[in-house]
């Protein structure tokens, strides 16, 4: 018997799949003589966390980039705080988009650098170095 039952389309499919994984873990533990649902839940949690690890890393990188970006965006918003005309608002949006483009370009550059370093050092482990980019009034360090 499956541990999870749901009839909703997407959530139901995911719940069913995860239920099968949980049941498989339980039967594997039962096969080796351990009938413990608590251990099954712990192993299931570890598996889910490992599967979510790439998304967690990307989210943390984005949060770090946002931390660097936010003071610059706030500075631009303070600069145009009392200006409500269309031209000023468009200029503010252009400056914010420019900052976002610089951050996106920097992130792409870092990804290319990581790919290149992985390709050139096949089995060597190279420690990450700190990279500094100067973009006019803003200095970014990763």
C-alpha positions in Angstrom: 0.0 0.0 0.0 1.3 3.4 -0.9 1.9 5.8 2.0 0.6 8.9 0.2 -2.7 9.2 -1.7 -3.8 12.3 -3.5 -6.1 12.9 -6.6 -4.9 16.4 -7.6 -3.0 16.4 -10.9 0.4 17.8 -10.3 0.7 17.6 -6.5 -0.8 14.1 -6.6 1.8 12.9 -9.0 4.7 14.4 -7.0 3.2 12.9 -3.8 2.8 9.5 -5.4 6.4 9.5 -6.7 7.7 10.6 -3.3 5.5 8.0 -1.6 7.0 5.3 -3.8 10.5 6.5 -2.9 9.6 6.4 0.8 8.1 3.0 0.5 11.2 1.7 -1.4 13.5 3.0 1.4 11.3 1.3 4.0 11.3 -2.0 2.1 15.1 -1.8 1.7 15.5 -1.2 5.5 13.0 -4.0 6.2 15.0 -6.3 3.9 18.2 -5.8 6.0 16.2 -6.3 9.2 15.5 -2.8 10.3 11.8 -2.0 10.7 12.0 1.6 11.7 9.9 4.3 10.0 11.9 7.0 11.8 15.1 6.0 10.1 13.2 5.8 6.8 12.1 9.4 7.2 15.6 10.5 8.1 17.1 8.8 5.0 14.2 10.2 2.9 15.0 13.7 4.2 18.7 13.4 3.3 17.8 12.2 -0.2 15.4 15.1 -0.7 18.0 17.6 0.7 20.7 16.2 -1.7 18.3 16.6 -4.6 17.5 20.2 -3.6 21.2 21.1 -3.1 21.8 22.6 -6.6 18.7 24.9 -6.3 19.8 25.9 -2.8 23.3 26.8 -4.0 21.8 28.9 -6.9 19.5 30.7 -4.5 22.3 31.5 -2.1 24.4 32.9 -5.0 21.5 35.0 -6.2 21.0 36.3 -2.6 24.6 37.3 -2.4 24.4 39.2 -5.8 21.2 40.9 -4.6 22.9 42.0 -1.4 25.6 43.7 -3.5 23.1 45.2 -5.9 20.5 46.5 -3.4 22.6 49.5 -2.1 23.1 50.7 -5.7 19.4 50.4 -6.5 18.5 52.2 -3.3 20.9 55.0 -4.2 19.3 55.4 -7.6 15.8 55.4 -6.0 16.9 58.1 -3.5 18.3 60.1 -6.4 14.9 60.1 -8.2 12.7 60.1 -5.0 10.9 63.5 -5.5 10.8 63.4 -9.3 7.5 62.1 -10.6 7.7 63.1 -14.3 7.8 60.5 -17.0 11.3 61.3 -18.2 12.8 61.0 -14.7 11.0 57.7 -14.1 12.3 56.3 -17.4 15.9 57.4 -16.5 15.6 55.7 -13.1 14.4 52.5 -14.8 17.3 52.7 -17.3 19.9 53.1 -14.5 18.4 50.2 -12.6 18.4 48.0 -15.7 22.0 48.9 -16.4 22.9 47.7 -12.9 21.0 44.5 -13.4 22.7 43.9 -16.8 26.2 44.5 -15.2 25.3 41.9 -12.5 24.0 39.4 -15.1 27.2 39.9 -17.2 29.3 39.4 -14.1 27.5 36.2 -13.2 27.8 34.9 -16.7 31.5 35.7 -16.6 31.9 33.8 -13.3 30.1 30.8 -14.7 32.3 30.8 -17.8 35.4 31.1 -15.6 34.2 28.1 -13.5 33.6 26.0 -16.6 37.1 26.9 -18.0 38.8 26.2 -14.7 37.1 22.8 -14.4 38.1 21.9 -18.0 41.7 22.9 -17.5 42.1 21.2 -14.1 40.6 17.8 -14.7 41.6 16.1 -11.5 43.3 19.0 -9.6 41.3 20.8 -6.9 41.8 24.5 -7.3 40.6 26.8 -4.4 38.3 29.6 -5.4 39.9 33.0 -5.7 38.3 36.2 -4.9 37.2 38.2 -8.0 36.7 41.9 -8.0 34.9 43.8 -10.7 34.8 47.6 -10.9 31.8 49.0 -12.7 32.0 52.7 -12.5 30.7 53.7 -9.0 30.2 50.1 -7.9 32.8 47.5 -7.0 31.7 43.9 -6.8 33.6 41.2 -5.0 32.8 37.5 -5.1 
